[in-house]
Amino acid sequence: MTYINKARDPQMKQQGIANLIGGLVLSVAFSGCLSFGGGDENIQQTKTTTTGQELMDLKAAYDKGIISEREYNQQREKLLKGK
């Protein structure tokens, strides 16, 4: 019976390292494919602004020439009527 010392055989070391690296690569690849239920949730964030803030933003847009006077007046009326 021939005994091979795996710790000293360079080919066995390389094979063991290759198996370890292959296992790590596969585990990382599969962990990205699996879903544990965390991705099924929808998160909804709501930002609330006051009418006063919206009016100030609207006025700033008008003053910078981003919107016309007509657009400013239309949007202002919508805001003042409660949207």
C-alpha positions as CSV (number, residue, x, y, z in Angstrom):
1,M,0.0,0.0,0.0
2,T,1.4,3.4,-1.0
3,Y,0.8,6.3,1.3
4,I,0.7,9.8,-0.3
5,N,1.1,12.7,2.1
6,K,-1.5,15.2,0.8
7,A,0.0,18.1,2.7
8,R,3.3,17.7,0.8
9,D,2.1,16.8,-2.6
10,P,2.0,20.0,-4.7
11,Q,-0.6,18.7,-7.2
12,M,-2.9,17.8,-4.3
13,K,-2.4,21.2,-2.8
14,Q,-3.3,22.9,-6.1
15,Q,-6.4,20.7,-6.5
16,G,-7.5,21.5,-3.0
17,I,-7.0,25.2,-3.5
18,A,-8.8,25.1,-6.9
19,N,-11.8,23.2,-5.2
20,L,-11.9,25.8,-2.5
21,I,-11.9,28.8,-4.9
22,G,-14.5,27.1,-7.1
23,G,-16.7,26.5,-4.1
24,L,-16.4,30.1,-3.0
25,V,-17.2,31.4,-6.6
26,L,-20.2,29.1,-6.8
27,S,-21.5,30.1,-3.4
28,V,-21.2,33.8,-4.2
29,A,-22.9,33.3,-7.6
30,F,-25.8,31.4,-6.2
31,S,-26.3,33.7,-3.2
32,G,-27.1,36.5,-5.7
33,C,-29.7,34.3,-7.4
34,L,-31.6,33.3,-4.4
35,S,-34.3,35.4,-2.9
36,F,-35.1,35.3,0.8
37,G,-38.2,37.3,0.6
38,G,-36.5,40.6,1.2
39,G,-36.7,41.8,-2.4
40,D,-40.5,41.3,-2.6
41,E,-41.3,44.3,-0.5
42,N,-42.2,47.7,-2.0
43,I,-41.0,50.7,-0.1
44,Q,-43.0,53.8,-0.6
45,Q,-41.6,57.1,0.6
46,T,-43.8,60.2,0.6
47,K,-42.4,63.7,0.8
48,T,-44.9,66.3,1.9
49,T,-44.5,69.9,1.2
50,T,-46.6,72.7,2.3
51,T,-48.7,74.8,-0.1
52,G,-46.5,77.8,1.0
53,Q,-43.4,76.0,0.0
54,E,-44.8,75.0,-3.4
55,L,-45.8,78.6,-4.0
56,M,-42.3,79.7,-3.2
57,D,-40.8,77.1,-5.5
58,L,-43.2,78.1,-8.2
59,K,-42.3,81.8,-7.8
60,A,-38.6,81.0,-7.9
61,A,-39.1,79.0,-11.2
62,Y,-41.0,82.0,-12.7
63,D,-38.3,84.5,-11.5
64,K,-35.6,82.4,-13.1
65,G,-37.5,82.2,-16.4
66,I,-38.0,78.5,-16.2
67,I,-41.8,78.9,-16.6
68,S,-43.8,81.6,-18.3
69,E,-46.1,84.0,-16.6
70,R,-49.1,82.1,-18.0
71,E,-47.8,78.8,-16.5
72,Y,-47.0,80.5,-13.2
73,N,-50.6,81.8,-12.9
74,Q,-52.1,78.5,-13.9
75,Q,-50.1,76.5,-11.4
76,R,-50.6,79.1,-8.7
77,E,-54.4,79.0,-9.1
78,K,-54.3,75.2,-8.9
79,L,-52.3,75.3,-5.7
80,L,-54.5,78.0,-4.1
81,K,-57.6,75.9,-5.0
82,G,-56.2,72.9,-3.2
83,K,-54.8,71.1,-6.2
